[in-house]
Amino acid sequence: MFGLGWPELIIILAILLLLFGGSRLKGLAKGLGESVREFKKATSEQPEKEKEEKDGIIEAAKKMGIRTEDKDTAQILKEMNAQLAETKA
């Protein structure tokens, strides 16, 4: 990747250890690990939230009497808006 082998990595680690000290380096590594864990958690939750949102739209459309089979969310929302506009007029 960057042309770094084991000897270079050991030298970099030794320099970091001298600059920051053992306890500070441990805290930095812990913070980095927690950040990566939170990022993975946030990215895995996104599809779940989208599915819940789509299920809610479909449920509301069915209550309004709109057919939802073979339609995407945008089409369903368009029909819901049209039906709401008709009832207001």
N, C-alpha and C positions, 0 to 999 in steps of 0.2 A: 504494500500500500504506500508507505512513505519511505521504504527502504530501511526500516528500523529492525535490527535484529535483537537478540537477547542481550548482547553486551551494551548496546546503546540504551535499551530500556532499563537495565540495571543502573547505568550511570545517571539517567534521568531520575530514577527513583531515589538514588542516593542524594542527588542535589536537592530534590524536593524535601527529603527527610532532614537535611541540614538547614534548609530555609525555614521550614514550617515547624519542625519538631514532630515527635511521634504522636502526641495527643491531638495536636491541631490537624495533622494529616489524617488521623483516624476519624475526626469529626467531619472533615471535608469528604472523605470516602463515604461516610454514613449519609451525609446530605445528598451526595450524588446518587447513591442507591435509592434513597427515598424519592428523589425527583424522577428517576427512571420508572419506579414502581407506580407513582401517581400518573405519569404520562401513559403507561400501558393501560392502567385502569380507565382513564378518561377516553382513550381511543377505543377500548372494547365496549364501553357503555353507549357510544354514539349510535350504532345500528339498533341497539335495544330501544333507545328512546324514539328513533324514527319509526320502528315497528309499532310501539305503543301509540304514537301520534296518528299513524295511518289507521290503526284499529279503531281509534276514537272517531275519526272522520267517517269511516265506514259505518260504524254503529249509529252515528247521528244521521247519516244519509238514509239508512234503512228505516229509522223512526219517522223520517220525513216522507217515506214511500218512494224513494229513489232507488232504482236498480243499480247495483254496484259491480255485477259480474262483468269481467273482461274490460274494466275501465281503470285507468290510472287515477291517482289522487287529484291531479289537476282537473281532469274531466268531471270527477265527482263534485269537487268544490265549485266548478263552473255551473253545474246543474243546481246545486244547492243555492248559490247566489241568485240564479235566475228564478227559482221557485220563491225565494224570499222577496225578490223584487215584485213578483206577481201578487203575492199576498199583501204587500204594502200598497199596491196601486189600487 
